Amino acid sequence: MSPRREKAAIEFGTVNEKNLVQLQRLNTALFPVKYNDKFYQEAIRAPDGFVRLAYFQTILVGAVMVRLESNANGSSRLYIMTLGVLAPYRERGIGAQLLDHVFELLASHPLCSNVSEIALHVHTENTEAIAFYKNRGFEVVELIEKYYKRGVDPPDCYLLSRKVEPRGNGP
């Protein structure tokens, strides 16, 4: 593990038509999968706060995107679709701030009052991300073989999860 770098002064923003191409380029640089146009249109239409961009000066260096999913038991889970930070800006607390934003959504967003779990998929070879989430209370709950359909070797991922207490009083 490299020594922790100085914490970066980050400004946060939302996604819109004007910066959508920046988000596409960021995700292309960060993730081994290519997201389609439907994914990015979902980002534009996402509820307030469900997409958060992290800027260092004027450079987009990180982002998080979540969606709400229904569970069979009537509760919901918040699924982290993407959370990433460009390599030169890691170890500066940016990823932690983006994940903290997810927890802030749980605490205050009206759509998140019935959430009982936060979940995400992580490529099995991404040991840095797995350690990041484990250090924040997530557990590996499942190995999913052949999760990625093309361009990722091995094509396997882990499902990570963190149980949370629902606030109740949902819509």
Residue frames as a rotation matrix with the C-alpha (Angstrom) as fourth column:
MET 1
0.587 0.810 0.000 0.00
0.810 -0.587 0.000 0.00
0.000 0.000 -1.000 0.00
SER 2
-0.236 -0.670 0.703 1.40
0.622 -0.661 -0.421 3.40
0.747 0.338 0.573 -0.96
PRO 3
-0.757 -0.049 -0.652 1.65
0.591 -0.478 -0.650 6.21
-0.279 -0.877 0.391 1.59
ARG 4
0.307 0.952 -0.008 -1.48
0.901 -0.293 -0.318 8.30
-0.305 0.090 -0.948 1.85
ARG 5
-0.532 -0.429 0.730 -1.28
0.704 -0.703 0.100 11.44
0.471 0.567 0.676 -0.25
GLU 6
-0.942 0.195 -0.273 -2.43
-0.001 -0.816 -0.578 14.87
-0.336 -0.544 0.769 0.82
LYS 7
-0.167 0.969 0.184 -6.20
0.713 0.247 -0.656 15.16
-0.681 0.022 -0.732 0.84
ALA 8
-0.792 -0.103 0.601 -7.42
0.572 -0.466 0.674 16.82
0.211 0.879 0.428 -2.34
ALA 9
-0.610 0.624 -0.488 -9.69
-0.181 -0.709 -0.682 19.87
-0.771 -0.328 0.545 -2.31
ILE 10
-0.845 0.361 0.394 -12.66
0.534 0.540 0.650 18.49
0.022 0.760 -0.649 -4.22
GLU 11
-0.584 0.776 -0.239 -15.79
-0.697 -0.630 -0.342 20.15
-0.416 -0.033 0.909 -5.52
PHE 12
-0.685 0.425 0.592 -18.84
0.426 0.892 -0.148 18.05
-0.591 0.151 -0.792 -6.22
GLY 13
-0.623 0.501 -0.601 -21.34
-0.731 -0.647 0.218 18.42
-0.280 0.575 0.769 -9.00
THR 14
0.155 0.766 0.623 -24.22
-0.119 0.641 -0.758 16.75
-0.981 0.044 0.191 -10.79
VAL 15
-0.730 -0.357 0.582 -24.40
0.471 0.353 0.808 15.27
-0.495 0.864 -0.090 -14.25
ASN 16
0.297 0.802 -0.519 -26.14
-0.139 -0.501 -0.854 17.11
-0.945 0.325 -0.037 -17.07
GLU 17
0.894 0.110 0.434 -26.12
0.388 0.296 -0.873 17.19
-0.224 0.949 0.222 -20.87
LYS 18
0.810 -0.586 0.028 -23.10
-0.506 -0.721 -0.474 19.54
0.299 0.369 -0.880 -20.86
ASN 19
-0.076 -0.906 0.416 -20.79
-0.992 0.112 0.063 17.29
-0.104 -0.408 -0.907 -18.82
LEU 20
0.766 0.460 0.448 -22.14
-0.431 0.886 -0.172 13.88
-0.476 -0.062 0.877 -19.85
VAL 21
0.783 -0.538 -0.311 -19.28
-0.110 0.373 -0.921 13.32
0.612 0.756 0.233 -22.31
GLN 22
-0.132 -0.833 0.537 -16.81
-0.827 -0.206 -0.524 13.94
0.547 -0.513 -0.662 -19.45
LEU 23
0.176 0.278 0.944 -18.55
-0.822 0.570 -0.015 11.23
-0.542 -0.773 0.329 -17.41
GLN 24
0.983 0.178 -0.053 -18.40
-0.173 0.771 -0.613 8.85
-0.068 0.611 0.789 -20.38
ARG 25
0.391 -0.912 -0.124 -14.65
-0.329 -0.013 -0.944 9.47
0.859 0.410 -0.305 -20.77
LEU 26
-0.170 -0.412 0.895 -14.06
-0.980 -0.028 -0.199 9.04
0.106 -0.911 -0.399 -17.05
ASN 27
0.531 0.462 0.710 -15.89
-0.584 0.807 -0.089 5.70
-0.614 -0.368 0.698 -17.00
THR 28
0.923 -0.256 -0.287 -13.99
-0.124 0.508 -0.852 4.53
0.364 0.822 0.437 -20.08
ALA 29
0.022 -0.981 0.193 -10.72
-0.580 -0.169 -0.797 5.29
0.814 -0.094 -0.573 -18.30
LEU 30
-0.259 -0.115 0.959 -11.79
-0.965 0.063 -0.253 3.65
-0.031 -0.991 -0.128 -15.03
PHE 31
0.175 0.546 0.820 -13.77
-0.573 0.733 -0.366 0.53
-0.801 -0.405 0.441 -15.83
PRO 32
-0.779 -0.576 0.248 -13.12
-0.189 0.592 0.784 -2.56
-0.598 0.564 -0.569 -17.95
VAL 33
-0.253 0.767 0.590 -16.65
0.867 0.450 -0.213 -2.49
-0.430 0.458 -0.778 -19.41
LYS 34
-0.981 0.025 0.191 -18.13
0.087 -0.826 0.556 -0.09
0.172 0.563 0.809 -21.92
TYR 35
-0.446 0.866 -0.225 -21.43
0.390 -0.038 -0.920 1.43
-0.806 -0.498 -0.321 -20.83
ASN 36
-0.473 0.345 0.811 -24.07
0.867 0.017 0.498 2.03
0.158 0.939 -0.307 -23.49
ASP 37
-0.757 0.207 0.620 -26.07
-0.024 -0.957 0.290 5.18
0.653 0.204 0.729 -24.23
LYS 38
0.318 0.928 -0.194 -29.01
0.165 0.148 0.975 3.88
0.934 -0.342 -0.106 -22.17
PHE 39
0.099 -0.398 -0.912 -26.75
0.978 0.208 0.016 3.83
0.184 -0.893 0.410 -19.10
TYR 40
-0.847 -0.523 -0.089 -25.84
0.531 -0.838 -0.127 7.48
-0.008 -0.155 0.988 -19.59
GLN 41
-0.423 0.785 0.452 -29.42
-0.145 -0.551 0.821 8.54
0.894 0.282 0.348 -20.27
GLU 42
0.450 0.509 -0.733 -30.32
0.614 0.420 0.669 6.87
0.649 -0.751 -0.123 -16.97
ALA 43
-0.415 -0.689 -0.594 -27.64
0.910 -0.331 -0.251 9.03
-0.024 -0.645 0.764 -15.36
ILE 44
-0.881 0.116 0.458 -29.27
0.033 -0.951 0.306 12.19
0.471 0.285 0.835 -16.72
ARG 45
-0.011 0.994 0.104 -32.72
-0.302 -0.103 0.948 11.11
0.953 -0.021 0.301 -15.48
ALA 46
-0.349 -0.174 -0.921 -31.55
0.664 0.647 -0.374 9.78
0.661 -0.742 -0.110 -12.11
PRO 47
0.754 0.621 -0.214 -33.13
0.565 -0.448 0.693 11.21
0.335 -0.643 -0.688 -8.96
ASP 48
0.603 -0.497 0.624 -31.33
-0.457 -0.857 -0.240 14.16
0.654 -0.141 -0.744 -7.42
GLY 49
0.300 -0.606 0.737 -28.12
-0.923 0.009 0.384 13.01
-0.239 -0.796 -0.556 -5.73
PHE 50
0.807 0.069 0.587 -27.99
-0.053 0.998 -0.045 9.56
-0.589 0.005 0.808 -7.34
VAL 51
0.500 -0.748 0.436 -25.08
0.780 0.170 -0.603 10.68
0.377 0.641 0.668 -9.55
ARG 52
0.892 -0.296 -0.343 -22.26
-0.007 -0.766 0.643 12.69
-0.453 -0.571 -0.685 -7.99
LEU 53
0.647 -0.705 0.290 -19.21
0.459 0.055 -0.887 13.99
0.610 0.707 0.359 -9.82
ALA 54
0.660 -0.533 -0.529 -15.91
0.462 -0.268 0.846 14.87
-0.593 -0.802 0.069 -8.12
TYR 55
0.775 -0.383 0.503 -13.80
0.297 -0.481 -0.825 17.68
0.558 0.789 -0.259 -9.56
PHE 56
0.218 -0.788 -0.575 -10.24
0.761 -0.232 0.606 18.62
-0.612 -0.570 0.549 -8.71
GLN 57
-0.727 -0.258 -0.637 -9.95
-0.078 -0.890 0.450 22.19
-0.683 0.376 0.626 -9.91
THR 58
0.005 0.790 -0.613 -11.84
-0.905 -0.257 -0.339 21.84
-0.426 0.556 0.714 -13.23
ILE 59
-0.603 -0.329 -0.727 -10.89
-0.650 0.731 0.209 18.22
0.462 0.598 -0.655 -13.91
LEU 60
0.601 0.786 0.144 -13.44
-0.770 0.522 0.368 15.44
0.214 -0.332 0.919 -13.44
VAL 61
-0.454 -0.889 -0.052 -11.47
-0.798 0.432 -0.421 12.90
0.397 -0.149 -0.906 -11.39
GLY 62
-0.990 0.138 -0.009 -14.17
0.126 0.876 -0.465 10.68
-0.056 -0.462 -0.885 -9.92
ALA 63
-0.386 0.923 -0.005 -17.85
-0.807 -0.335 0.486 9.84
0.447 0.191 0.874 -9.82
VAL 64
-0.913 0.273 0.304 -20.46
0.059 0.824 -0.564 7.65
-0.405 -0.497 -0.768 -8.19
MET 65
-0.459 0.829 -0.320 -23.76
-0.776 -0.199 0.598 6.51
0.432 0.523 0.735 -9.68
VAL 66
-0.925 0.215 0.313 -26.39
-0.048 0.751 -0.659 4.53
-0.376 -0.625 -0.684 -7.78
ARG 67
-0.450 0.871 -0.196 -29.86
-0.507 -0.069 0.859 3.20
0.735 0.486 0.472 -8.43
LEU 68
-0.380 0.468 0.798 -32.66
-0.829 0.212 -0.518 1.97
-0.411 -0.858 0.307 -6.22
GLU 69
-0.596 0.193 -0.779 -33.69
-0.380 0.787 0.486 -1.67
0.707 0.586 -0.396 -6.60
SER 70
0.297 0.791 0.536 -36.60
-0.930 0.113 0.349 -3.54
0.215 -0.602 0.769 -5.01
ASN 71
-0.866 -0.492 0.091 -35.99
-0.496 0.820 -0.286 -6.70
0.066 -0.292 -0.954 -2.99
ALA 72
-0.483 0.687 -0.543 -38.44
0.102 0.660 0.744 -9.60
0.869 0.304 -0.389 -2.87
ASN 73
-0.439 0.271 -0.857 -39.07
0.884 0.302 -0.358 -8.97
0.161 -0.914 -0.372 0.84
GLY 74
0.611 0.779 0.142 -40.47
0.757 -0.627 0.184 -5.47
0.232 -0.005 -0.973 0.21
SER 75
0.449 -0.548 -0.706 -37.35
0.241 -0.686 0.686 -3.58
-0.861 -0.478 -0.176 1.22
SER 76
0.981 -0.193 -0.026 -35.00
-0.092 -0.345 -0.934 -1.85
0.171 0.919 -0.356 -1.22
ARG 77
0.319 -0.941 -0.112 -31.33
0.737 0.172 0.653 -1.89
-0.595 -0.291 0.749 -1.89
LEU 78
0.770 -0.251 -0.587 -29.13
-0.453 -0.863 -0.225 0.88
-0.450 0.439 -0.777 -3.16
TYR 79
0.645 -0.517 0.563 -26.98
0.676 0.730 -0.104 -0.53
-0.357 0.447 0.820 -5.95
ILE 80
0.234 -0.677 -0.698 -23.68
-0.330 -0.730 0.598 1.21
-0.915 0.090 -0.394 -6.70
MET 81
0.960 0.158 0.232 -23.49
0.169 0.337 -0.926 1.07
-0.224 0.928 0.297 -10.49
THR 82
0.297 -0.917 0.266 -20.14
0.574 -0.051 -0.818 2.83
0.763 0.395 0.511 -10.62
LEU 83
0.970 -0.228 -0.086 -17.78
-0.090 -0.662 0.744 4.42
-0.227 -0.714 -0.663 -8.12
GLY 84
0.452 -0.854 0.257 -14.30
0.891 0.422 -0.166 5.30
0.033 0.304 0.952 -9.28
VAL 85
0.796 -0.362 -0.484 -11.45
-0.185 -0.908 0.376 7.78
-0.576 -0.210 -0.790 -9.06
LEU 86
0.801 -0.570 -0.183 -8.66
-0.192 0.044 -0.980 8.31
0.566 0.821 -0.074 -11.59
ALA 87
0.562 -0.605 -0.564 -5.42
0.724 0.690 -0.020 6.65
0.401 -0.397 0.826 -10.43
PRO 88
-0.428 -0.828 0.362 -3.37
0.475 -0.547 -0.689 9.85
0.769 -0.123 0.628 -9.91
TYR 89
-0.303 0.413 0.859 -6.06
-0.607 -0.778 0.160 11.14
0.735 -0.473 0.486 -7.52
ARG 90
0.554 0.468 -0.688 -6.47
0.163 0.750 0.641 8.01
0.816 -0.468 0.339 -5.42
GLU 91
-0.039 -0.505 -0.862 -5.38
0.944 0.263 -0.197 7.83
0.327 -0.822 0.467 -1.77
ARG 92
-0.902 -0.218 0.373 -6.62
0.136 -0.963 -0.233 11.41
0.410 -0.160 0.898 -1.29
GLY 93
-0.775 0.619 -0.129 -9.99
0.169 0.006 -0.986 10.62
-0.610 -0.785 -0.109 0.27
ILE 94
-0.656 0.543 -0.524 -12.02
-0.753 -0.511 0.414 11.20
-0.043 0.666 0.745 -2.90
GLY 95
-0.530 0.453 -0.717 -13.43
-0.063 0.822 0.566 7.68
0.846 0.345 -0.407 -3.12
ALA 96
-0.710 0.244 -0.660 -14.29
0.703 0.289 -0.650 7.81
0.032 -0.926 -0.377 0.57
GLN 97
-0.769 0.443 -0.461 -16.10
-0.246 -0.870 -0.427 11.12
-0.590 -0.215 0.778 0.06
LEU 98
-0.555 0.580 -0.596 -18.07
-0.698 0.065 0.713 9.64
0.453 0.812 0.368 -2.84
LEU 99
-0.505 0.362 -0.784 -19.03
0.412 0.899 0.149 6.63
0.758 -0.248 -0.603 -0.72
ASP 100
-0.834 0.208 -0.511 -19.92
0.418 -0.367 -0.831 8.97
-0.361 -0.907 0.219 2.17
HIS 101
-0.725 0.596 -0.344 -22.31
-0.684 -0.679 0.266 10.66
-0.075 0.428 0.901 -0.24
VAL 102
-0.436 0.559 -0.705 -24.05
-0.119 0.741 0.661 7.30
0.892 0.372 -0.256 -0.74
PHE 103
-0.563 0.195 -0.803 -24.50
0.791 0.408 -0.456 7.03
0.239 -0.892 -0.384 3.04
GLU 104
-0.883 0.275 -0.380 -25.84
-0.103 -0.904 -0.416 10.60
-0.457 -0.329 0.826 3.11
LEU 105
-0.579 0.706 -0.407 -28.45
-0.579 -0.005 0.815 9.55
0.574 0.708 0.412 0.54
LEU 106
-0.411 0.394 -0.822 -29.49
0.489 0.856 0.166 6.72
0.770 -0.333 -0.545 2.87
ALA 107
-0.696 0.045 -0.716 -29.84
0.690 -0.231 -0.686 9.14
-0.197 -0.972 0.130 5.77
SER 108
-0.579 0.367 -0.728 -31.79
-0.016 -0.898 -0.440 11.86
-0.815 -0.244 0.526 4.01
HIS 109
-0.874 0.255 -0.413 -33.14
-0.465 -0.199 0.862 11.08
0.137 0.946 0.292 0.55
PRO 110
-0.101 0.936 0.337 -36.91
-0.898 0.060 -0.436 10.40
-0.428 -0.346 0.835 0.59
LEU 111
0.506 0.312 -0.804 -36.55
-0.733 0.648 -0.210 7.50
0.455 0.695 0.556 -1.88
CYS 112
-0.287 -0.790 -0.542 -34.02
-0.284 0.611 -0.739 5.74
0.915 -0.059 -0.399 0.37
SER 113
-0.122 0.260 0.958 -36.06
-0.974 -0.216 -0.066 5.38
0.190 -0.941 0.279 3.54
ASN 114
0.778 0.507 0.371 -36.71
-0.567 0.821 0.065 1.66
-0.272 -0.261 0.926 3.01
VAL 115
0.377 -0.726 -0.575 -33.18
-0.526 0.344 -0.778 0.67
0.762 0.596 -0.253 1.95
SER 116
0.905 -0.042 0.424 -31.80
-0.348 0.502 0.792 -2.30
-0.246 -0.864 0.440 3.88
GLU 117
0.382 -0.792 0.476 -28.67
0.609 0.603 0.516 -2.96
-0.695 0.092 0.713 1.86
ILE 118
0.513 -0.384 -0.768 -26.02
-0.742 -0.647 -0.173 -1.33
-0.430 0.659 -0.617 -0.31
ALA 119
0.465 -0.314 0.827 -24.60
0.332 0.929 0.166 -3.63
-0.821 0.197 0.536 -2.99
LEU 120
0.495 -0.343 -0.799 -22.20
-0.814 -0.505 -0.288 -3.59
-0.304 0.792 -0.529 -5.93
HIS 121
0.923 -0.298 0.244 -20.23
0.365 0.879 -0.306 -5.86
-0.123 0.371 0.920 -8.22
VAL 122
0.474 -0.852 -0.220 -16.43
-0.748 -0.522 0.410 -5.76
-0.464 -0.030 -0.885 -8.29
HIS 123
0.598 -0.366 -0.713 -14.14
-0.475 0.554 -0.684 -7.55
0.645 0.747 0.158 -10.74
THR 124
0.962 -0.160 -0.221 -12.34
0.267 0.715 0.646 -10.39
0.055 -0.681 0.731 -8.95
GLU 125
0.144 -0.982 0.121 -8.93
0.910 0.083 -0.407 -8.98
0.389 0.169 0.905 -9.94
ASN 126
0.110 -0.046 0.993 -9.66
-0.011 -0.999 -0.045 -5.51
0.994 -0.006 -0.110 -8.51
THR 127
-0.015 -0.204 -0.979 -8.06
0.876 0.470 -0.112 -6.12
0.483 -0.859 0.172 -5.14
GLU 128
-0.937 -0.333 0.109 -7.71
0.260 -0.869 -0.421 -2.38
0.235 -0.366 0.901 -4.45
ALA 129
-0.386 0.875 0.293 -11.49
-0.599 -0.479 0.641 -1.85
0.701 0.072 0.709 -4.74
ILE 130
0.299 0.492 -0.818 -12.28
0.270 0.779 0.567 -4.98
0.915 -0.390 0.100 -2.73
ALA 131
-0.439 -0.543 -0.716 -10.04
0.853 -0.001 -0.522 -3.77
0.283 -0.840 0.463 0.11
PHE 132
-0.902 0.150 0.404 -11.57
-0.165 -0.986 -0.004 -0.26
0.398 -0.070 0.915 -0.09
TYR 133
-0.002 0.999 0.036 -15.10
-0.533 -0.031 0.846 -1.62
0.846 -0.018 0.532 0.38
LYS 134
0.233 0.034 -0.972 -14.14
0.588 0.791 0.168 -4.21
0.775 -0.610 0.164 3.02
ASN 135
-0.759 -0.588 -0.279 -12.52
0.592 -0.444 -0.672 -1.43
0.271 -0.676 0.685 5.05
ARG 136
-0.816 0.525 0.242 -15.89
-0.541 -0.841 0.001 0.32
0.205 -0.130 0.970 4.98
GLY 137
-0.472 0.604 0.642 -18.01
-0.577 0.339 -0.743 -2.56
-0.667 -0.721 0.188 6.22
PHE 138
0.385 0.584 -0.715 -18.86
-0.920 0.307 -0.245 -4.37
0.076 0.752 0.655 2.98
GLU 139
-0.124 -0.361 0.924 -18.63
-0.393 0.873 0.288 -8.16
-0.911 -0.328 -0.250 2.73
VAL 140
-0.697 -0.076 -0.713 -18.11
-0.689 0.347 0.637 -10.42
0.199 0.935 -0.295 -0.24
VAL 141
-0.107 0.758 0.644 -21.35
-0.694 0.407 -0.594 -12.38
-0.712 -0.510 0.483 -0.40
GLU 142
0.705 0.377 0.601 -21.07
0.132 0.763 -0.633 -14.17
-0.697 0.525 0.488 -3.72
LEU 143
-0.607 -0.777 -0.169 -18.66
-0.191 -0.065 0.979 -15.07
-0.772 0.627 -0.109 -6.53
ILE 144
0.614 0.789 -0.024 -20.42
-0.169 0.101 -0.981 -14.70
-0.771 0.606 0.195 -9.88
GLU 145
-0.415 -0.774 0.477 -18.65
0.303 0.377 0.875 -16.55
-0.858 0.508 0.078 -12.65
LYS 146
-0.654 0.031 0.756 -18.83
0.756 -0.018 0.655 -15.24
0.034 0.999 -0.012 -16.22
TYR 147
0.119 0.688 -0.716 -20.54
0.626 -0.611 -0.484 -12.02
-0.771 -0.391 -0.504 -15.07
TYR 148
-0.047 -0.225 -0.973 -18.82
-0.508 -0.833 0.217 -9.91
-0.860 0.505 -0.076 -17.72
LYS 149
0.751 0.528 0.397 -19.89
0.042 0.562 -0.826 -10.87
-0.659 0.637 0.399 -21.20
ARG 150
0.663 -0.560 0.498 -16.89
0.685 0.185 -0.705 -9.58
0.302 0.808 0.506 -23.20
GLY 151
0.403 -0.611 0.682 -13.58
0.017 -0.740 -0.673 -7.82
0.915 0.283 -0.287 -22.90
VAL 152
0.316 -0.296 0.902 -12.84
-0.928 -0.293 0.229 -8.67
0.196 -0.909 -0.367 -19.26
ASP 153
0.439 -0.260 -0.860 -10.51
0.016 0.959 -0.282 -11.50
0.898 0.110 0.425 -18.27
PRO 154
-0.878 0.478 0.015 -11.30
0.477 0.875 0.084 -13.28
0.027 0.081 -0.996 -16.08
PRO 155
-0.529 0.741 0.414 -15.01
-0.037 -0.508 0.861 -12.55
0.848 0.440 0.296 -16.60
ASP 156
-0.001 0.505 -0.863 -15.85
0.821 0.494 0.288 -13.10
0.572 -0.708 -0.415 -12.93
CYS 157
-0.317 -0.065 0.946 -16.90
-0.341 -0.923 -0.178 -10.68
0.885 -0.379 0.270 -10.21
TYR 158
-0.778 0.163 -0.607 -17.80
0.618 0.375 -0.691 -10.57
0.114 -0.913 -0.392 -6.55
LEU 159
0.246 0.837 0.489 -21.08
0.248 -0.542 0.803 -9.27
0.937 -0.076 -0.341 -5.22
LEU 160
-0.831 -0.483 -0.277 -20.32
0.424 -0.225 -0.877 -7.08
0.361 -0.846 0.391 -2.21
SER 161
0.203 0.964 0.170 -22.96
0.366 -0.235 0.901 -6.03
0.908 -0.120 -0.400 0.27
ARG 162
-0.950 -0.310 -0.031 -23.39
0.137 -0.325 -0.936 -3.97
0.280 -0.894 0.351 3.39
LYS 163
-0.062 0.956 -0.288 -26.57
0.872 0.192 0.450 -4.29
0.485 -0.223 -0.845 5.42
VAL 164
-0.921 -0.119 0.371 -28.06
-0.038 -0.920 -0.391 -1.05
0.388 -0.374 0.842 6.73
GLU 165
-0.596 0.738 -0.316 -31.01
0.632 0.188 -0.752 -0.23
-0.496 -0.648 -0.578 8.95
PRO 166
-0.339 0.542 0.769 -33.99
0.704 -0.396 0.590 1.16
0.624 0.741 -0.248 6.99
ARG 167
-0.989 -0.010 0.145 -35.23
-0.070 -0.844 -0.532 4.55
0.127 -0.537 0.834 8.20
GLY 168
-0.401 0.916 -0.013 -38.89
0.851 0.367 -0.376 3.73
-0.339 -0.162 -0.927 7.50
ASN 169
0.153 0.591 -0.792 -41.50
0.180 -0.804 -0.566 6.34
-0.972 -0.056 -0.229 6.61
GLY 170
-0.794 -0.507 0.335 -41.01
0.366 0.041 0.930 5.71
-0.485 0.861 0.153 2.90
PRO 171
-0.712 0.518 -0.474 -43.09
-0.677 -0.686 0.268 7.15
-0.187 0.512 0.839 0.08
